[in-house]
Amino acid sequence: MTVESYDQLAIFSAVAQERSFTRAAARLGMSQPALSRAMRQLEERLGVRLLARTTRSVSATEAGEHLLRVIAPRFEEINSELALLSKFRDKPAGKLRITAGEHSAITILHPVLAKLLPDNPDLNIEIIVDYGLTDIVAEGFDAGVRLGQQVAKDMIAMRIGPDMRMAVVGSPAYFTRYPRPVIPSDLMVHNCITLRMPTYGGLLLWEFEKDGQELNVRVEGQLVFNNIAMRLEAALQGLGLAYMPEDLVLEHVAQGRLVHVLKDWCEPFSGYHLYYPSRRQSSPAFTMLREALRYLG
């Protein structure tokens, strides 16, 4: 059905219900001549008289009554559904899809969602954990979370976390068998617990920096994982050295379960950012989530 046909049927429905061209024109916000012209066009197109007109009244013909019974409930349903759409404009509702790395999902997204969701039952969040650099537009995500240095230049980025540091840790039991590394190259003789990167299929390089000198070390070891929990557990069990976000190991170091080495080679770097492709993300749901995640320092 064309837009013109839809408009003409809406006009007929209003005239038949109001039994007046004047009242129908006022209800629809259009002039009487335009309304009358649309009715003539509809009747000519259908080949039947829909309205019986006199100088004092307007009423539906038998054909008009039949058409009104068919279309009036449909128009009421459409108008009702259109009215329901206002909830997406007026309050946080609907579904948001976010891609994030495992660490940011656990340490930043989860705590914020734990506060937001109980008070917003119509809000649904889908988080896909992925270490790769996802194309959020192509993959249908509303936003992504990555380190500041990883966000593409054509994206709008907002900081949602503090600067970060990485930490190389091993258990006391591990260091009874191996000497503590002093410089990053010492790691070449250690049993390192590595991370498989999905983007290129290779293993994560361990990155270090000191006094402006940057070093990337391609470590090796008996264990390769693709998640945080298993790498941390393996380090706690003395199975090798792990390269982890520092905030995840501080408690274990404080309790003596892990030993932090190469501290002077692990300098801070830009933390997590929420990024999205356009400033036209205007839904209340997205706005609320974005503001809840904003890092105020």
C-alpha positions as CSV (number, residue, x, y, z in Angstrom):
1,M,0.0,0.0,0.0
2,T,1.3,3.4,-0.9
3,V,1.6,6.3,1.5
4,E,-1.1,8.1,-0.4
5,S,-3.5,5.1,0.0
6,Y,-2.7,4.9,3.7
7,D,-3.5,8.6,4.1
8,Q,-6.7,8.4,2.2
9,L,-7.9,5.4,4.3
10,A,-7.0,7.3,7.5
11,I,-9.0,10.3,6.2
12,F,-12.0,8.1,5.4
13,S,-11.9,6.5,8.9
14,A,-11.9,9.9,10.5
15,V,-14.8,11.3,8.4
16,A,-16.9,8.2,8.9
17,Q,-16.3,8.2,12.7
18,E,-16.9,11.9,13.1
19,R,-19.8,12.0,10.6
20,S,-18.5,15.4,9.6
21,F,-16.0,16.8,7.2
22,T,-15.4,19.8,9.4
23,R,-14.7,17.8,12.6
24,A,-12.6,15.3,10.7
25,A,-10.5,18.1,9.2
26,A,-9.9,19.6,12.6
27,R,-9.0,16.2,14.1
28,L,-6.5,15.5,11.3
29,G,-5.1,19.1,11.2
30,M,-5.9,19.6,7.5
31,S,-8.1,21.8,5.4
32,Q,-11.6,20.8,4.4
33,P,-10.9,21.1,0.6
34,A,-7.8,18.8,0.9
35,L,-9.9,16.3,2.9
36,S,-12.7,16.3,0.4
37,R,-10.3,15.9,-2.5
38,A,-8.7,12.9,-0.8
39,M,-12.1,11.3,-0.3
40,R,-13.0,11.7,-3.9
41,Q,-9.8,10.2,-5.1
42,L,-10.2,7.2,-2.8
43,E,-13.8,6.6,-4.0
44,E,-12.7,6.9,-7.6
45,R,-9.8,4.5,-7.1
46,L,-12.0,1.9,-5.4
47,G,-15.0,2.4,-7.7
48,V,-17.6,2.6,-4.9
49,R,-19.3,5.3,-2.9
50,L,-18.1,5.2,0.7
51,L,-19.9,8.2,2.1
52,A,-23.4,9.5,1.7
53,R,-23.3,13.3,1.8
54,T,-26.2,15.7,2.5
55,T,-26.1,19.4,3.3
56,R,-26.5,18.6,7.0
57,S,-24.7,15.3,7.6
58,V,-22.3,12.7,6.4
59,S,-22.7,9.0,6.9
60,A,-21.0,5.8,5.6
61,T,-22.7,3.8,2.9
62,E,-23.0,0.0,3.2
63,A,-19.7,-0.3,1.5
64,G,-18.2,2.4,3.7
65,E,-19.5,0.6,6.8
66,H,-17.8,-2.6,5.7
67,L,-14.6,-0.8,5.0
68,L,-14.7,1.0,8.4
69,R,-15.2,-2.2,10.3
70,V,-12.1,-3.7,8.6
71,I,-9.7,-0.7,8.9
72,A,-10.8,1.1,12.1
73,P,-9.4,-1.7,14.4
74,R,-6.1,-1.7,12.4
75,F,-5.7,2.1,12.7
76,E,-6.4,1.9,16.5
77,E,-3.8,-0.9,16.8
78,I,-1.2,1.1,14.8
79,N,-1.8,4.2,16.9
80,S,-1.6,2.2,20.1
81,E,1.7,0.7,19.0
82,L,3.0,4.1,18.0
83,A,2.1,5.5,21.4
84,L,4.0,2.6,23.0
85,L,7.2,3.7,21.2
86,S,7.3,6.7,23.4
87,K,8.7,4.5,26.2
88,F,11.9,4.2,24.2
89,R,12.1,8.0,24.0
90,D,11.0,8.8,27.6
91,K,12.7,6.1,29.7
92,P,15.6,3.6,29.4
93,A,14.3,0.6,27.6
94,G,15.3,-1.8,24.9
95,K,18.4,-3.8,24.1
96,L,22.0,-2.6,23.9
97,R,24.8,-4.8,22.5
98,I,28.4,-4.2,23.7
99,T,31.7,-5.8,22.7
100,A,34.4,-5.8,25.4
101,G,37.5,-7.6,26.5
102,E,37.2,-9.9,29.4
103,H,39.0,-7.7,31.9
104,S,36.9,-4.6,31.2
105,A,33.7,-6.7,31.2
106,I,34.5,-8.0,34.7
107,T,36.0,-4.9,36.3
108,I,34.0,-2.0,34.7
109,L,30.9,-3.1,33.0
110,H,29.7,-5.7,35.5
111,P,29.8,-3.4,38.5
112,V,27.9,-0.6,36.7
113,L,25.2,-3.0,35.3
114,A,24.7,-4.5,38.8
115,K,23.6,-1.0,39.9
116,L,21.6,-0.1,36.8
117,L,19.6,-3.2,35.9
118,P,17.5,-3.7,39.1
119,D,16.0,-0.2,38.7
120,N,15.5,-0.5,34.9
121,P,13.6,-3.7,34.2
122,D,12.9,-2.8,30.6
123,L,16.7,-2.5,29.8
124,N,18.5,-5.5,28.3
125,I,22.2,-5.6,27.9
126,E,24.2,-8.1,25.8
127,I,27.9,-8.2,26.4
128,I,30.1,-10.2,24.0
129,V,33.6,-10.8,25.4
130,D,36.2,-10.7,22.6
131,Y,39.9,-10.0,22.7
132,G,39.8,-9.0,19.0
133,L,39.3,-5.5,17.6
134,T,35.6,-5.9,16.6
135,D,34.1,-3.8,13.8
136,I,31.1,-2.6,15.9
137,V,29.2,-1.2,12.9
138,A,29.5,-4.3,10.8
139,E,28.8,-6.6,13.7
140,G,25.7,-4.7,14.9
141,F,27.0,-3.5,18.3
142,D,25.9,-0.3,19.9
143,A,29.3,0.3,21.4
144,G,32.6,-1.3,22.3
145,V,35.1,-1.1,25.2
146,R,38.8,-1.2,24.5
147,L,42.0,0.4,25.7
148,G,42.3,4.0,24.6
149,Q,45.2,3.2,22.2
150,Q,43.1,0.6,20.5
151,V,40.1,2.8,19.5
152,A,39.9,3.7,15.8
153,K,40.3,7.4,15.1
154,D,36.9,7.7,13.4
155,M,35.1,6.6,16.6
156,I,33.9,8.7,19.4
157,A,35.6,7.6,22.6
158,M,34.9,8.3,26.2
159,R,37.2,7.3,29.1
160,I,35.5,4.9,31.5
161,G,38.5,3.8,33.6
162,P,41.8,4.9,35.1
163,D,45.2,4.4,33.6
164,M,46.3,0.7,33.9
165,R,49.5,-1.3,34.5
166,M,50.3,-4.8,33.7
167,A,52.1,-7.1,36.1
168,V,54.3,-10.2,35.7
169,V,53.6,-12.6,38.6
170,G,54.5,-16.1,39.7
171,S,54.0,-18.1,42.8
172,P,56.7,-18.4,45.6
173,A,56.8,-22.1,44.7
174,Y,57.6,-21.3,41.1
175,F,60.5,-19.1,42.2
176,T,62.0,-22.0,44.2
177,R,62.7,-23.6,40.8
178,Y,63.5,-20.5,38.6
179,P,65.4,-17.3,39.3
180,R,63.5,-14.0,39.4
181,P,63.7,-12.2,36.1
182,V,65.5,-8.8,36.3
183,I,65.0,-7.6,32.7
184,P,62.3,-8.6,30.2
185,S,64.7,-10.7,28.1
186,D,65.2,-13.0,31.1
187,L,61.7,-14.2,30.4
188,M,63.0,-16.2,27.5
189,V,64.1,-19.0,29.9
190,H,61.0,-19.0,31.9
191,N,57.8,-21.1,31.6
192,C,55.3,-18.4,30.7
193,I,51.5,-18.8,30.7
194,T,50.4,-17.2,27.4
195,L,47.3,-15.8,25.9
196,R,45.9,-16.8,22.4
197,M,44.8,-13.7,20.5
198,P,41.8,-14.3,18.3
199,T,42.4,-11.5,15.8
200,Y,45.5,-12.9,14.2
201,G,45.6,-16.3,15.9
202,G,49.0,-15.6,17.5
203,L,50.1,-15.4,21.1
204,L,50.0,-12.1,23.0
205,L,53.3,-10.2,23.1
206,W,54.4,-9.1,26.6
207,E,55.0,-5.4,26.3
208,F,57.4,-3.5,28.5
209,E,58.7,0.1,28.8
210,K,61.3,1.8,31.0
211,D,62.7,5.3,30.7
212,G,61.3,5.6,27.2
213,Q,62.7,2.2,26.0
214,E,60.0,-0.2,24.7
215,L,60.5,-3.9,24.5
216,N,58.1,-6.6,23.2
217,V,58.9,-10.1,24.3
218,R,57.6,-13.2,22.6
219,V,57.4,-15.6,25.5
220,E,56.9,-19.3,25.5
221,G,55.6,-21.9,27.9
222,Q,53.6,-25.1,28.5
223,L,50.2,-23.4,28.9
224,V,48.1,-21.3,26.5
225,F,44.7,-20.0,27.5
226,N,42.2,-17.5,26.1
227,N,40.7,-16.2,29.4
228,I,41.8,-14.5,32.6
229,A,40.6,-16.9,35.2
230,M,42.6,-19.9,34.0
231,R,45.8,-17.9,33.6
232,L,45.6,-16.5,37.1
233,E,44.8,-19.9,38.6
234,A,47.7,-21.5,36.8
235,A,50.1,-18.9,38.2
236,L,48.7,-19.4,41.7
237,Q,49.4,-23.2,41.2
238,G,53.0,-22.5,40.4
239,L,52.7,-23.6,36.8
240,G,54.4,-20.5,35.3
241,L,54.6,-16.8,35.1
242,A,51.5,-14.8,34.1
243,Y,51.2,-11.4,32.5
244,M,48.0,-9.9,34.0
245,P,46.3,-6.5,34.6
246,E,47.8,-5.4,37.9
247,D,44.5,-4.8,39.7
248,L,43.7,-8.5,39.4
249,V,46.8,-9.6,41.2
250,L,47.4,-7.0,43.9
251,E,45.5,-8.9,46.6
252,H,47.3,-12.1,45.8
253,V,50.6,-10.3,46.0
254,A,49.7,-8.7,49.3
255,Q,48.7,-12.1,50.7
256,G,52.0,-13.6,49.6
257,R,50.3,-16.0,47.1
258,L,52.0,-14.3,44.2
259,V,55.3,-12.5,43.6
260,H,55.4,-9.4,41.4
261,V,58.5,-9.1,39.3
262,L,59.8,-6.6,36.6
263,K,57.8,-3.8,38.3
264,D,60.1,-1.1,37.0
265,W,59.4,-2.3,33.4
266,C,55.6,-2.1,33.7
267,E,54.6,1.6,33.2
268,P,51.1,2.9,33.2
269,F,49.1,3.3,30.0
270,S,45.8,4.7,28.9
271,G,42.8,2.8,30.4
272,Y,39.5,1.7,29.0
273,H,37.3,3.8,26.7
274,L,33.7,3.3,25.6
275,Y,33.6,4.0,21.9
276,Y,30.7,4.3,19.3
277,P,30.4,5.5,15.8
278,S,28.1,8.5,16.1
279,R,27.0,11.2,18.5
280,R,23.4,10.4,17.3
281,Q,23.2,7.6,20.0
282,S,20.2,9.4,21.5
283,S,18.1,6.7,23.1
284,P,17.6,7.1,26.9
285,A,19.1,3.6,27.4
286,F,22.4,4.4,25.7
287,T,22.6,7.8,27.3
288,M,22.0,6.4,30.8
289,L,24.6,3.6,30.3
290,R,27.2,6.0,28.8
291,E,26.8,8.5,31.7
292,A,26.9,5.7,34.3
293,L,30.2,4.5,32.8
294,R,31.8,7.9,32.5
295,Y,35.1,8.0,34.4
296,L,35.4,11.2,36.5
297,G,38.9,10.6,37.8
